[in-house]
Amino acid sequence: MIQYLKEGISEEKAATDDAKVRATVEDILGGIEKRGDVAVRELSEKFDKWSPPSFRLSKDEIQACYEELDAQAIDDIRFAQEQVRNFAQHQRDALQDVEVETLPGVVLGHKNIPMNSVGCYVPGGKYPLVASAHMSVVTAKVAGVPRVIAAAPPFNGKPAPAIVVAMDMAGADEIYVMGGVQAVGAMALGTETIDPVDMIVGPGNAFVAEAKRQLFGRVGIDLFAGPTETLVIADETVDGELCAADLLGQAEHGPNSPAVLLTNSEKLAKETMVEVERQLKVLSTGEVAGAAWRDYGQVIVCDTYDEMVQVADEIASEHVQVMTKDPNYFLDNMTNYGALFLGEETNVSYGDKVIGTNHTLPTKKAARYTGGLWVGKFIKTCTYQRVTKEASVHVGEYCSRLCALEGFAGHKEQADIRLRRYGGKNAV
């Protein structure tokens, strides 16, 4: 039996909120497309109180950001990027070009080709999310993308030094200080001073996610990365203090970040709910995390692991932290998730910041059909073929008949002309 000890806001309320976001974003993108840099500057002034002579940072401005950081901070950024780069390189090495002779004289293949240009958005208005620079820029560069541009909003009225340094160390070719929809729109649509890119990647709030949704098709996107989601799957082998810490550690992202506890222990469920309230009183980000927990938090109690897997796959959460007697059971049986964190020794924060797996992950149930950002997202797998004259006759005979079956006369002639030229006695 599945019990809900705590539920979040209704789907109807969430849908109403989404509709408001859609209309706002549509208006902003329309303005950028029509008025370019002028619209971007107006939006930056309105939302970020930011209107520099140039949104693109010069080499001197980038160097000034380095000078604001101490050596430890730079070394920590370097360490995190080494982990991300290392794992991304292993993923890239797993992508192999293919060429095979499938029939005598028929050679088919595919090539893995990096995109030509990518725009990476790094959130940073509320918190300077340094790690998002690693996840997007480093990964794109490992994939072989020649032009990678990056944008982040100002922080406290100026470029966020740690974000800028992380972007530069990751290999960004152009760095812009712009936030939100105006940054995503400028990179995707282009302006008088910014050449458009082929793909937009990176997490963001509901407005950024909606902008990417509306731009999809005109440019590629990684995925719809909306407000952070976390699901903690736990049993009696852990305690409420640990579960509460891991729920609130992600709820602090924003007031609409879902945090869900899924357990087969009613005792642990109630203990965690009490512990959440206690920790909210001492957590410096408790106001934001508390709003998220109040409106979007859930506590679900199941009887069995099977029921827990069923509910977890229905939720299809971005982050799934498994703290049970047998974490591998969920690795072996779950199918819908952005990333798994197996065992109490690890946690979502490791994945968010430093361990090497990518933290840009699917939200709003998109884990049903896609995984997260990885090096392969920046690569197009494109097929090719070549055949001998003899093979063209062999394949052409089948093609001619199949085209006739479908009523495609022009397609049929493409095959027939080759049968006449190469087929000798078999010519049509």
ZAMARGU-4260 file (C-alpha; in steps of 0.2 Angstrom, whole numbers, plus 5000, padded with zeros to 4 digits):
<rodrens>
0) 5000/5000/5000 | 5006/5018/4996 | 5003/5031/5008 | 5006/5050/5006 | 5010/5058/5023
5) 5013/5075/5014 | 5008/5081/4997 | 5014/5096/4987 | 5003/5109/4977 | 4991/5102/4964
10) 4995/5099/4946 | 4981/5112/4942 | 4990/5126/4952 | 5007/5121/4944 | 4999/5122/4926
15) 4993/5139/4930 | 5010/5145/4935 | 5017/5137/4919 | 5005/5147/4908 | 5010/5164/4915
20) 5029/5159/4912 | 5025/5155/4894 | 5017/5171/4890 | 5031/5181/4898 | 5045/5172/4889
25) 5036/5173/4872 | 5035/5192/4874 | 5054/5193/4879 | 5060/5182/4865 | 5050/5192/4852
30) 5058/5208/4858 | 5075/5201/4856 | 5072/5194/4839 | 5065/5211/4833 | 5077/5223/4842
35) 5092/5214/4846 | 5105/5222/4857 | 5093/5236/4862 | 5081/5224/4869 | 5094/5214/4878
40) 5100/5230/4886 | 5083/5235/4892 | 5080/5218/4899 | 5096/5218/4908 | 5093/5235/4915
45) 5076/5229/4921 | 5079/5213/4928 | 5098/5214/4933 | 5101/5233/4935 | 5116/5230/4924
50) 5120/5240/4908 | 5139/5239/4905 | 5148/5247/4889 | 5149/5229/4883 | 5141/5213/4889
55) 5156/5203/4883 | 5171/5203/4895 | 5188/5208/4889 | 5204/5199/4893 | 5208/5212/4906
60) 5191/5211/4914 | 5193/5192/4915 | 5210/5194/4923 | 5203/5205/4936 | 5191/5191/4941
65) 5206/5180/4944 | 5213/5193/4955 | 5198/5193/4966 | 5200/5175/4970 | 5212/5167/4982
70) 5224/5153/4977 | 5213/5140/4986 | 5197/5144/4976 | 5206/5143/4960 | 5214/5126/4964
75) 5197/5120/4970 | 5189/5125/4953 | 5204/5117/4944 | 5201/5100/4954 | 5182/5100/4950
80) 5185/5103/4931 | 5198/5089/4931 | 5185/5077/4937 | 5172/5083/4925 | 5184/5083/4910
85) 5191/5065/4915 | 5174/5057/4915 | 5168/5067/4899 | 5184/5060/4890 | 5179/5043/4895
90) 5162/5045/4888 | 5169/5053/4872 | 5181/5038/4870 | 5166/5027/4871 | 5159/5035/4855
95) 5166/5026/4840 | 5165/5030/4822 | 5158/5015/4812 | 5161/5009/4794 | 5156/4991/4789
100) 5153/4982/4773 | 5135/4975/4776 | 5133/4967/4758 | 5147/4964/4745 | 5151/4981/4739
105) 5139/4990/4751 | 5149/5001/4764 | 5139/5010/4777 | 5146/5020/4791 | 5143/5034/4804
110) 5154/5049/4810 | 5153/5058/4826 | 5154/5076/4822 | 5155/5090/4835 | 5143/5105/4833
115) 5151/5121/4827 | 5145/5132/4841 | 5136/5131/4858 | 5130/5143/4870 | 5132/5139/4889
120) 5120/5147/4902 | 5127/5147/4919 | 5114/5153/4933 | 5120/5165/4945 | 5108/5178/4950
125) 5104/5171/4967 | 5119/5160/4970 | 5134/5160/4959 | 5133/5142/4952 | 5151/5140/4948
130) 5149/5121/4945 | 5137/5124/4930 | 5152/5132/4920 | 5162/5115/4922 | 5147/5105/4917
135) 5143/5114/4901 | 5159/5122/4895 | 5171/5108/4899 | 5160/5095/4892 | 5157/5104/4876
140) 5176/5107/4874 | 5180/5088/4877 | 5167/5085/4863 | 5177/5095/4851 | 5165/5110/4849
145) 5176/5124/4841 | 5166/5139/4847 | 5159/5139/4865 | 5152/5155/4872 | 5146/5157/4890
150) 5134/5169/4899 | 5130/5172/4917 | 5121/5186/4926 | 5130/5199/4936 | 5131/5195/4955
155) 5130/5209/4967 | 5131/5222/4953 | 5146/5215/4944 | 5153/5200/4935 | 5153/5185/4947
160) 5172/5182/4949 | 5171/5163/4952 | 5160/5160/4938 | 5170/5170/4926 | 5186/5161/4931
165) 5178/5144/4930 | 5171/5149/4912 | 5189/5154/4907 | 5198/5139/4914 | 5185/5128/4906
170) 5189/5135/4889 | 5175/5147/4885 | 5179/5157/4869 | 5168/5171/4873 | 5161/5176/4890
175) 5146/5187/4893 | 5138/5195/4908 | 5120/5193/4905 | 5106/5184/4914 | 5090/5174/4912
180) 5079/5174/4896 | 5089/5188/4888 | 5105/5179/4889 | 5098/5163/4882 | 5088/5172/4868
185) 5103/5183/4863 | 5114/5167/4861 | 5101/5157/4852 | 5094/5171/4841 | 5110/5182/4839
190) 5111/5201/4840 | 5121/5214/4831 | 5136/5210/4843 | 5133/5191/4846 | 5134/5178/4833
195) 5120/5165/4836 | 5125/5147/4841 | 5118/5130/4836 | 5114/5124/4853 | 5109/5131/4870
200) 5114/5121/4886 | 5113/5124/4905 | 5101/5124/4919 | 5091/5138/4925 | 5074/5144/4933
205) 5057/5141/4926 | 5059/5156/4914 | 5076/5150/4907 | 5068/5132/4904 | 5053/5139/4895
210) 5064/5150/4884 | 5074/5134/4879 | 5058/5125/4876 | 5052/5140/4864 | 5068/5141/4855
215) 5070/5122/4852 | 5069/5118/4834 | 5078/5135/4829 | 5092/5129/4839 | 5096/5113/4848
220) 5095/5111/4867 | 5102/5099/4880 | 5085/5096/4889 | 5072/5105/4899 | 5081/5109/4915
225) 5069/5118/4926 | 5068/5119/4945 | 5079/5107/4954 | 5070/5091/4960 | 5077/5078/4972
230) 5070/5061/4978 | 5077/5052/4993 | 5074/5034/4994 | 5078/5027/5011 | 5074/5013/5023
235) 5077/5010/5042 | 5096/5009/5039 | 5097/5028/5039 | 5090/5041/5051 | 5079/5056/5049
240) 5094/5069/5052 | 5103/5062/5036 | 5087/5062/5026 | 5082/5079/5031 | 5099/5086/5027
245) 5098/5079/5009 | 5081/5085/5006 | 5084/5103/5011 | 5101/5103/5002 | 5092/5103/4986
250) 5076/5112/4991 | 5087/5128/4994 | 5088/5130/4976 | 5072/5139/4975 | 5054/5140/4982
255) 5047/5128/4968 | 5060/5114/4970 | 5052/5098/4974 | 5060/5087/4988 | 5052/5070/4990
260) 5055/5056/5003 | 5051/5039/4998 | 5052/5026/5011 | 5046/5009/5017 | 5047/5015/5036
265) 5033/5025/5043 | 5044/5028/5058 | 5058/5036/5047 | 5045/5046/5037 | 5039/5054/5053
270) 5056/5056/5061 | 5062/5065/5044 | 5047/5077/5044 | 5051/5082/5062 | 5070/5084/5058
275) 5066/5095/5043 | 5057/5107/5053 | 5071/5108/5066 | 5085/5110/5052 | 5075/5124/5044
280) 5076/5134/5059 | 5095/5134/5058 | 5099/5133/5040 | 5104/5150/5033 | 5094/5146/5017
285) 5079/5140/5027 | 5067/5153/5021 | 5069/5147/5003 | 5070/5129/5007 | 5056/5130/5019
290) 5044/5137/5005 | 5049/5123/4993 | 5046/5110/5007 | 5029/5118/5012 | 5023/5119/4994
295) 5032/5105/4984 | 5038/5093/4997 | 5031/5075/4999 | 5033/5061/5010 | 5027/5044/5003
300) 5027/5027/5013 | 5027/5011/5003 | 5027/4993/5009 | 5040/4985/4998 | 5055/4989/4987
305) 5044/4985/4972 | 5032/4998/4977 | 5046/5010/4980 | 5053/5007/4962 | 5035/5009/4955
310) 5033/5026/4963 | 5050/5032/4959 | 5048/5028/4941 | 5032/5038/4941 | 5040/5053/4949
315) 5055/5052/4937 | 5065/5063/4947 | 5080/5073/4942 | 5091/5067/4957 | 5088/5051/4966
320) 5097/5047/4982 | 5096/5029/4987 | 5100/5026/5005 | 5094/5008/5008 | 5101/4991/5013
325) 5103/4986/4995 | 5105/5002/4984 | 5110/4991/4969 | 5092/4985/4969 | 5086/5002/4963
330) 5101/5003/4950 | 5095/4987/4943 | 5077/4990/4943 | 5073/5009/4941 | 5071/5016/4923
335) 5066/5034/4925 | 5079/5046/4933 | 5091/5059/4929 | 5106/5053/4940 | 5107/5040/4954
340) 5117/5043/4970 | 5120/5025/4978 | 5123/5024/4997 | 5123/5036/5011 | 5142/5039/5008
345) 5138/5050/4993 | 5125/5063/4990 | 5118/5075/4977 | 5129/5089/4982 | 5144/5079/4976
350) 5137/5077/4959 | 5131/5095/4958 | 5149/5102/4962 | 5164/5091/4960 | 5163/5072/4958
355) 5163/5072/4939 | 5146/5066/4933 | 5136/5080/4925 | 5123/5090/4935 | 5113/5096/4921
360) 5099/5084/4922 | 5081/5081/4916 | 5066/5088/4926 | 5047/5088/4925 | 5047/5069/4921
365) 5058/5071/4906 | 5069/5057/4913 | 5056/5046/4905 | 5064/5049/4888 | 5081/5057/4891
370) 5096/5057/4902 | 5106/5072/4907 | 5119/5082/4898 | 5135/5073/4893 | 5148/5074/4880
375) 5137/5065/4867 | 5124/5079/4867 | 5137/5090/4858 | 5140/5077/4845 | 5130/5073/4829
380) 5131/5055/4824 | 5129/5056/4805 | 5128/5042/4793 | 5135/5039/4775 | 5136/5026/4762
385) 5146/5021/4746 | 5142/5006/4735 | 5151/4998/4719 | 5142/4997/4703 | 5138/4979/4705
390) 5131/4982/4723 | 5120/4996/4716 | 5112/4984/4704 | 5109/4972/4718 | 5101/4985/4729
395) 5093/4994/4715 | 5082/4980/4710 | 5074/4979/4727 | 5073/4998/4728 | 5064/4999/4712
400) 5051/4987/4717 | 5048/4994/4734 | 5046/5012/4727 | 5033/5005/4715 | 5024/4997/4730
405) 5023/5014/4738 | 5019/5024/4722 | 5034/5034/4722 | 5039/5036/4703 | 5053/5048/4705
410) 5061/5037/4719 | 5059/5022/4707 | 5068/5031/4693 | 5083/5035/4704 | 5085/5016/4706
415) 5080/5012/4688 | 5093/5024/4680 | 5107/5015/4689 | 5100/4998/4684 | 5100/5004/4666
420) 5118/5011/4667 | 5126/4997/4677 | 5114/4982/4675 | 5118/4975/4658 | 5105/4962/4655
425) 5096/4966/4671 | 5093/4984/4665 | 5075/4990/4667
</rodrens>
